[in-house]
Amino acid sequence: MTKLMAIFAAGAVALSLSGAVFAADEQTNAPKDQTGTPADQTKQDQEYLVALKKCDGLQDAAKQKCIDQAKQKYNRM
């Protein structure tokens, strides 16, 4: 019975250590950009959002025209 307990304990230790090694491996292989998108794409997204914010102050048809122009400029159709 004592040998069986030692085998289970060794197995538990091995499993717990392998999980820690696996987690550390995932952290070192993480992409530098957490979003996974190229930097120029995120810049374009930010510019698009700024263009849409400019449309907020407008009313009705002018607002819709502004939004349509922003969508066309940033290929968001």
C-alpha positions in Angstrom: 0.0 0.0 0.0 2.9 2.4 0.8 4.4 1.8 -2.7 1.0 2.6 -4.3 0.7 5.9 -2.3 4.3 6.9 -3.4 3.4 6.2 -7.1 0.2 8.3 -6.8 2.1 11.1 -5.1 4.8 11.1 -7.8 2.2 11.1 -10.5 0.4 14.1 -8.9 3.7 16.0 -8.6 4.5 15.3 -12.3 1.1 16.5 -13.4 1.2 19.7 -11.4 4.7 20.5 -12.7 3.8 19.8 -16.4 0.9 22.3 -16.1 3.2 25.0 -14.9 5.6 24.4 -17.7 2.8 24.4 -20.3 1.5 27.8 -19.0 5.0 29.3 -19.0 5.5 28.1 -22.6 2.3 29.8 -23.8 3.4 33.1 -22.3 6.7 33.2 -24.1 5.1 32.4 -27.4 2.4 35.1 -27.1 2.3 37.6 -30.0 3.7 41.1 -29.3 0.5 42.7 -30.4 -2.2 41.3 -28.1 -5.0 42.1 -30.6 -3.4 40.1 -33.4 -3.9 42.9 -35.9 -1.2 44.8 -37.8 -0.4 48.2 -36.4 -1.4 50.0 -39.6 -4.9 48.3 -39.4 -5.4 49.6 -35.8 -4.4 53.1 -36.9 -6.9 53.0 -39.7 -9.6 51.8 -37.3 -8.8 54.7 -35.0 -9.0 57.2 -37.9 -12.3 55.7 -38.9 -13.7 56.1 -35.4 -12.5 59.7 -35.3 -14.3 60.4 -38.6 -17.5 58.9 -37.2 -17.2 61.1 -34.0 -17.1 64.2 -36.2 -20.5 63.1 -37.6 -22.1 63.1 -34.2 -22.7 66.8 -34.1 -24.6 66.8 -37.4 -28.4 66.3 -37.8 -30.5 64.0 -40.0 -29.4 63.9 -43.7 -26.1 65.7 -43.1 -25.2 63.1 -40.4 -26.0 60.2 -42.7 -24.0 61.7 -45.6 -21.0 62.2 -43.2 -21.3 58.6 -42.1 -21.5 57.3 -45.6 -18.5 59.3 -46.6 -16.5 57.9 -43.7 -17.5 54.4 -44.6 -16.5 54.9 -48.2 -13.2 56.5 -47.3 -12.2 53.7 -44.9 -13.7 50.8 -47.0 -16.4 49.9 -44.4 -19.3 49.3 -46.7 
